[in-house]
Every structure is written in structure tokens, then in C-alpha cells.
Amino acid sequence: MIAVAVQSTPIDAAVAVAPLTAERSDVGAVVTFTGFVRDDNGLTALTLEHYPAMTECALATIAAQAAARWPLSGGVIVHRVGRMVPGEAIVLVAVASSHRSAAFQAAEFLMDWLKTKAPFWKAEERAGGVTWVAAKASDDTAADRWNDRRGESVFELRPAV
Amino acid sequence: MIELLYFAWVRERIGVDGEILPLPQGIATVSSLLDWLAGRSAGHAAALADRNAIRVAVDQVFAGFDAAVAAGAEVAIFPPVTGG
């Protein structure tokens, strides 16, 4: 129900989101989030490395969690990999539901979990060289708030394939 | 045999993106696997020195250091993820 894609080509948000409402009249809300490369501190390019054998499965697991938690009529996750420059989209998440609350929450959940539970690594290029981005504790905190009462996380779950 | 995959700065410090090695007897957990790997070269030692900065997946699923490993497994070793 939530489509996932990993691609080295630019993300076309309109193309990715169109299927969520095509030939449907029951969708009341679509929330779309797009993350872009910023030119912070002279950043000239960003390279996304990933673990191909695991990535789509990890995304499908995260998508299945969202679908189990909220009444969604559809969704899409598109993650870019490879080298990109400031202004280009890194990631797109879109979710459709009857009502906005579920769509907003599911989109935020998907982004929080994408940042902490999918095998991607960012390397930043600047004039001085290339450096790997360190994981942020604030991202872990954001992801942890979605853990259920048992404290269960996706780390203990087998992929939903 | 065990298939090892390295990503991001773990890959850079070790110098290869992966290797297939015979799994020595007595190595049955991620933790003991990392201890053994760290002794293989200066690059392995540098990559694995700070275990707090290391994450692991066994057969494409995130795993803790106490997770079991056995011959035939695919073990990926990498820094904390930074996607999204």
C-alpha cells in the first residue's frame, strides 16, 4: 500500500504523488514532505551511500509500520542515492488518508524512522574535503517517541516481506 | 565462510567494501566477530576501535552485539545511519 523506491535519478514529486489520488474519490488528505540538500557552511555536494540488499526491505518494514498504525489509503517513499548538489531533493514521503491528522502523523513518523532505521549514510563535500555526517541524538529522540508502550522498535522486527 | 560488508567510514578505514572469510571456531556472536576482525589489520583496528560508533546488520536486519552469527551469514558493519 505504501510504495517504496530508491533511485539515483532526480525525484519528481508530482509524478511520485499522483498515484495517491488517481481515480479515487475517498482520499481527503495527502501530506507530502520533501527533504532537500542545503548549502550549509559552503557545502557543494552530498553523496548518499546505502546498503542495497537491505534498503528496500528496511523501507518496506518502516512503511508497513506506518500502515499498521494509521488508517492510510496509500503512500510513497522515494529516497535518492548517489551524489547530489544543493537544491536537489534527497527524500520524498507522501501519505494519503481520509483525514489530515493521520496523514500528518504518518508522514512525520516515516521521516523520523527513515532518519534512524534505514541504511543510508551521508557524506558532505566542501572545499576542504569530504566528511561523513554524524548521527544526531535529536533524530534518535524524535524516532523514539513513536515506540509503543512495550518499547518495541523496528530493530527487533523482521522485515515485512 | 562469512560474508562481511562495510559502509561509509568503516569501509574507508578498512580499505575494502567487503570480504569473504572463513569463520574461525568459537566466534558465535557479533561482539566476538568484531573483536576478531579488529585484529586483522591496522585499518580494521581503526575502523572498529570505537564500538559505540558501530552498528551491525546480520542478514540485512539490524542486530545487537549479542546477536548470533554463523557460517553463511552476511554481516554488514557501518556507522549509525544518517539518511532521510
Chai-1 contact restraints between the chains, C-beta under 6 A:
chainA,res_idxA,chainB,res_idxB,connection_type,confidence,min_distance_angstrom,max_distance_angstrom,comment,restraint_id
A,E49,B,A8,contact,1.0,0.0,6.0,A-B,restraint_1
A,Y51,B,F7,contact,1.0,0.0,6.0,A-B,restraint_2
A,Y51,B,A76,contact,1.0,0.0,6.0,A-B,restraint_3
A,A53,B,Q60,contact,1.0,0.0,6.0,A-B,restraint_4
A,M54,B,A57,contact,1.0,0.0,6.0,A-B,restraint_5
A,M54,B,Q60,contact,1.0,0.0,6.0,A-B,restraint_6
A,C57,B,Q60,contact,1.0,0.0,6.0,A-B,restraint_7
A,V91,B,G84,contact,1.0,0.0,6.0,A-B,restraint_8
A,M111,B,G84,contact,1.0,0.0,6.0,A-B,restraint_9
A,L114,B,G83,contact,1.0,0.0,6.0,A-B,restraint_10
A,L114,B,G84,contact,1.0,0.0,6.0,A-B,restraint_11
A,K115,B,G84,contact,1.0,0.0,6.0,A-B,restraint_12
A,A118,B,G83,contact,1.0,0.0,6.0,A-B,restraint_13
A,P119,B,V81,contact,1.0,0.0,6.0,A-B,restraint_14
A,F120,B,V81,contact,1.0,0.0,6.0,A-B,restraint_15
A,F120,B,G83,contact,1.0,0.0,6.0,A-B,restraint_16
A,W121,B,F7,contact,1.0,0.0,6.0,A-B,restraint_17
A,W121,B,A8,contact,1.0,0.0,6.0,A-B,restraint_18
A,W121,B,T82,contact,1.0,0.0,6.0,A-B,restraint_19
A,K122,B,T82,contact,1.0,0.0,6.0,A-B,restraint_20
A,W132,B,A8,contact,1.0,0.0,6.0,A-B,restraint_21
A,W132,B,W9,contact,1.0,0.0,6.0,A-B,restraint_22
A,V133,B,T82,contact,1.0,0.0,6.0,A-B,restraint_23
A,A135,B,P80,contact,1.0,0.0,6.0,A-B,restraint_24
A,A135,B,T82,contact,1.0,0.0,6.0,A-B,restraint_25
A,F155,B,F62,contact,1.0,0.0,6.0,A-B,restraint_26
